[in-house]
């Protein structure tokens, strides 16, 4: 699914959001949880960032975004 994993600085830059706003979005179900890429490192699949940005650009509501986030999490687990 993903071509690469983006670190936080790349994700916040692509989203145009601050670090605190990004993590608030995660807490509210408006963005996917990070994936562990090391003992003390996390990142996000670039395709998920692109999909969620496209949904925002398309004007999806927060509820629609939450459904999309749930689908992306399910796809990670192979249960989509």
N, CA and C atoms as a LAMMPS dump frame, in Angstrom:
ITEM: TIMESTEP
0
ITEM: NUMBER OF ATOMS
240
ITEM: BOX BOUNDS ff ff ff
-5.0000000000000000e+02 5.0000000000000000e+02
-5.0000000000000000e+02 5.0000000000000000e+02
-5.0000000000000000e+02 5.0000000000000000e+02
ITEM: ATOMS id mol type element x y z
1 1 1 N 0.829 -1.189 0
2 1 2 C 0 0 0
3 1 3 C 0.876 1.256 0
4 2 1 N 1.752 1.37 0.977
5 2 2 C 2.552 2.59 1.089
6 2 3 C 3.865 2.446 0.34
7 3 1 N 4.275 3.531 -0.279
8 3 2 C 5.568 3.547 -0.94
9 3 3 C 6.67 3.938 0.026
10 4 1 N 6.359 4.797 0.97
11 4 2 C 7.35 5.215 1.955
12 4 3 C 6.642 5.66 3.23
13 5 1 N 7.443 5.773 4.279
14 5 2 C 6.928 6.225 5.57
15 5 3 C 7.506 7.606 5.842
16 6 1 N 6.619 8.531 6.147
17 6 2 C 7.026 9.916 6.398
18 6 3 C 7.154 10.164 7.888
19 7 1 N 8.174 10.892 8.258
20 7 2 C 8.355 11.299 9.645
21 7 3 C 7.472 12.513 9.927
22 8 1 N 7.35 12.874 11.191
23 8 2 C 6.425 13.919 11.631
24 8 3 C 6.634 15.241 10.896
25 9 1 N 7.877 15.669 10.739
26 9 2 C 8.117 16.966 10.092
27 9 3 C 7.584 16.993 8.667
28 10 1 N 7.717 15.884 7.952
29 10 2 C 7.196 15.816 6.578
30 10 3 C 5.675 15.8 6.568
31 11 1 N 5.092 15.079 7.515
32 11 2 C 3.626 14.982 7.583
33 11 3 C 3.02 16.344 7.905
34 12 1 N 3.561 17.014 8.918
35 12 2 C 2.996 18.318 9.284
36 12 3 C 3.187 19.331 8.167
37 13 1 N 4.285 19.23 7.458
38 13 2 C 4.515 20.128 6.323
39 13 3 C 3.503 19.866 5.206
40 14 1 N 3.274 18.606 4.874
41 14 2 C 2.305 18.264 3.825
42 14 3 C 0.885 18.644 4.222
43 15 1 N 0.584 18.552 5.516
44 15 2 C -0.765 18.852 6.004
45 15 3 C -0.98 20.329 6.279
46 16 1 N 0.088 21.072 6.493
47 16 2 C -0.062 22.465 6.861
48 16 3 C -0.574 22.622 8.28
49 17 1 N -0.234 21.661 9.153
50 17 2 C -0.691 21.659 10.533
51 17 3 C 0.518 21.659 11.452
52 18 1 N 0.34 22.189 12.645
53 18 2 C 1.404 22.146 13.647
54 18 3 C 1.462 20.748 14.26
55 19 1 N 2.539 20.495 14.983
56 19 2 C 2.706 19.21 15.67
57 19 3 C 1.546 18.975 16.639
58 20 1 N 1.222 19.971 17.446
59 20 2 C 0.153 19.799 18.439
60 20 3 C -1.205 19.595 17.765
61 21 1 N -1.467 20.32 16.686
62 21 2 C -2.738 20.144 15.956
63 21 3 C -2.802 18.765 15.318
64 22 1 N -1.678 18.297 14.82
65 22 2 C -1.625 16.964 14.206
66 22 3 C -1.997 15.894 15.231
67 23 1 N -1.383 15.953 16.409
68 23 2 C -1.679 14.96 17.438
69 23 3 C -3.097 15.126 17.998
70 24 1 N -3.619 16.331 18.027
71 24 2 C -5.011 16.531 18.417
72 24 3 C -5.936 15.858 17.408
73 25 1 N -5.631 15.99 16.12
74 25 2 C -6.418 15.318 15.079
75 25 3 C -6.41 13.806 15.302
76 26 1 N -5.254 13.245 15.654
77 26 2 C -5.174 11.806 15.922
78 26 3 C -6.071 11.454 17.098
79 27 1 N -5.991 12.217 18.171
80 27 2 C -6.822 11.963 19.354
81 27 3 C -8.31 12.031 19.037
82 28 1 N -8.692 12.891 18.095
83 28 2 C -10.104 13.061 17.737
84 28 3 C -10.543 12.119 16.613
85 29 1 N -9.644 11.243 16.173
86 29 2 C -9.983 10.286 15.12
87 29 3 C -9.971 10.867 13.729
88 30 1 N -9.325 12.021 13.557
89 30 2 C -9.307 12.698 12.268
90 30 3 C -8.021 12.457 11.484
91 31 1 N -7.138 11.633 12.031
92 31 2 C -5.923 11.248 11.322
93 31 3 C -5.473 9.902 11.871
94 32 1 N -4.786 9.138 11.057
95 32 2 C -4.357 7.804 11.453
96 32 3 C -3.274 7.844 12.525
97 33 1 N -3.24 6.786 13.311
98 33 2 C -2.192 6.603 14.31
99 33 3 C -0.865 6.365 13.592
100 34 1 N 0.231 6.724 14.224
101 34 2 C 1.532 6.453 13.603
102 34 3 C 1.874 4.97 13.652
103 35 1 N 2.817 4.567 12.814
104 35 2 C 3.36 3.214 12.841
105 35 3 C 4.762 3.281 13.43
106 36 1 N 5.125 2.277 14.221
107 36 2 C 6.468 2.225 14.79
108 36 3 C 7.449 1.846 13.689
109 37 1 N 8.528 2.604 13.589
110 37 2 C 9.566 2.278 12.613
111 37 3 C 10.913 2.064 13.295
112 38 1 N 10.91 2.12 14.602
113 38 2 C 12.115 1.897 15.388
114 38 3 C 11.775 1.932 16.855
115 39 1 N 12.798 1.759 17.686
116 39 2 C 12.571 1.732 19.128
117 39 3 C 11.949 3.029 19.633
118 40 1 N 12.363 4.151 19.051
119 40 2 C 11.836 5.455 19.486
120 40 3 C 11.447 6.319 18.29
121 41 1 N 10.99 5.675 17.243
122 41 2 C 10.651 6.421 16.026
123 41 3 C 9.315 5.946 15.463
124 42 1 N 8.536 6.903 14.988
125 42 2 C 7.264 6.593 14.337
126 42 3 C 7.172 7.381 13.031
127 43 1 N 6.231 6.967 12.21
128 43 2 C 5.978 7.668 10.956
129 43 3 C 4.602 7.303 10.444
130 44 1 N 4.253 7.854 9.297
131 44 2 C 2.95 7.61 8.686
132 44 3 C 3.155 7.212 7.23
133 45 1 N 2.427 6.198 6.754
134 45 2 C 2.507 5.842 5.344
135 45 3 C 2.117 7.045 4.476
136 46 1 N 2.936 7.316 3.47
137 46 2 C 2.693 8.493 2.633
138 46 3 C 1.345 8.438 1.936
139 47 1 N 0.892 7.242 1.596
140 47 2 C -0.399 7.137 0.912
141 47 3 C -1.545 7.558 1.822
142 48 1 N -1.448 7.242 3.115
143 48 2 C -2.492 7.654 4.054
144 48 3 C -2.542 9.17 4.187
145 49 1 N -1.381 9.792 4.236
146 49 2 C -1.322 11.261 4.303
147 49 3 C -1.991 11.853 3.065
148 50 1 N -1.663 11.301 1.904
149 50 2 C -2.234 11.803 0.65
150 50 3 C -3.747 11.589 0.596
151 51 1 N -4.208 10.421 1.025
152 51 2 C -5.644 10.121 1.011
153 51 3 C -6.407 11.075 1.932
154 52 1 N -5.882 11.298 3.132
155 52 2 C -6.567 12.18 4.075
156 52 3 C -6.517 13.64 3.631
157 53 1 N -5.417 14.057 3.019
158 53 2 C -5.358 15.415 2.462
159 53 3 C -6.385 15.581 1.346
160 54 1 N -6.494 14.578 0.48
161 54 2 C -7.455 14.636 -0.623
162 54 3 C -8.888 14.705 -0.096
163 55 1 N -9.166 13.979 0.98
164 55 2 C -10.507 14.017 1.572
165 55 3 C -10.819 15.407 2.112
166 56 1 N -9.846 16.04 2.757
167 56 2 C -10.042 17.412 3.255
168 56 3 C -10.277 18.369 2.094
169 57 1 N -9.472 18.24 1.062
170 57 2 C -9.606 19.115 -0.109
171 57 3 C -10.983 18.936 -0.748
172 58 1 N -11.475 17.695 -0.75
173 58 2 C -12.789 17.4 -1.331
174 58 3 C -13.937 17.893 -0.455
175 59 1 N -13.625 18.386 0.743
176 59 2 C -14.666 18.939 1.597
177 59 3 C -15.391 17.922 2.454
178 60 1 N -14.784 16.765 2.682
179 60 2 C -15.416 15.753 3.526
180 60 3 C -15.598 16.296 4.946
181 61 1 N -16.662 15.873 5.588
182 61 2 C -16.943 16.297 6.956
183 61 3 C -16.039 15.534 7.919
184 62 1 N -15.981 16.01 9.166
185 62 2 C -15.197 15.308 10.175
186 62 3 C -15.691 13.879 10.363
187 63 1 N -16.99 13.674 10.333
188 63 2 C -17.537 12.319 10.483
189 63 3 C -17.111 11.426 9.317
190 64 1 N -17.12 11.959 8.116
191 64 2 C -16.665 11.187 6.954
192 64 3 C -15.168 10.874 7.055
193 65 1 N -14.405 11.818 7.576
194 65 2 C -12.966 11.604 7.751
195 65 3 C -12.734 10.501 8.796
196 66 1 N -13.513 10.493 9.864
197 66 2 C -13.364 9.455 10.894
198 66 3 C -13.63 8.067 10.313
199 67 1 N -14.621 7.96 9.457
200 67 2 C -14.908 6.688 8.793
201 67 3 C -13.728 6.292 7.91
202 68 1 N -13.175 7.24 7.194
203 68 2 C -12.024 6.981 6.335
204 68 3 C -10.819 6.535 7.163
205 69 1 N -10.581 7.19 8.288
206 69 2 C -9.472 6.809 9.179
207 69 3 C -9.67 5.367 9.657
208 70 1 N -10.878 5.015 10.029
209 70 2 C -11.161 3.638 10.473
210 70 3 C -10.869 2.643 9.354
211 71 1 N -11.228 2.988 8.128
212 71 2 C -10.952 2.11 6.98
213 71 3 C -9.452 1.973 6.742
214 72 1 N -8.716 3.07 6.898
215 72 2 C -7.261 3.008 6.71
216 72 3 C -6.61 2.137 7.784
217 73 1 N -7.092 2.254 9.029
218 73 2 C -6.564 1.403 10.094
219 73 3 C -6.888 -0.063 9.816
220 74 1 N -8.094 -0.328 9.348
221 74 2 C -8.488 -1.703 9.024
222 74 3 C -7.63 -2.261 7.888
223 75 1 N -7.326 -1.422 6.913
224 75 2 C -6.498 -1.865 5.792
225 75 3 C -5.085 -2.227 6.269
226 76 1 N -4.59 -1.512 7.252
227 76 2 C -3.276 -1.856 7.815
228 76 3 C -3.297 -3.255 8.428
229 77 1 N -4.386 -3.594 9.06
230 77 2 C -4.507 -4.895 9.714
231 77 3 C -4.918 -5.984 8.726
232 78 1 N -5.19 -5.584 7.504
233 78 2 C -5.614 -6.554 6.506
234 78 3 C -7.051 -6.979 6.656
235 79 1 N -7.857 -6.141 7.315
236 79 2 C -9.26 -6.485 7.544
237 79 3 C -10.21 -5.555 6.82
238 80 1 N -9.709 -4.85 5.83
239 80 2 C -10.555 -3.889 5.115
240 80 3 C -11.496 -4.583 4.164
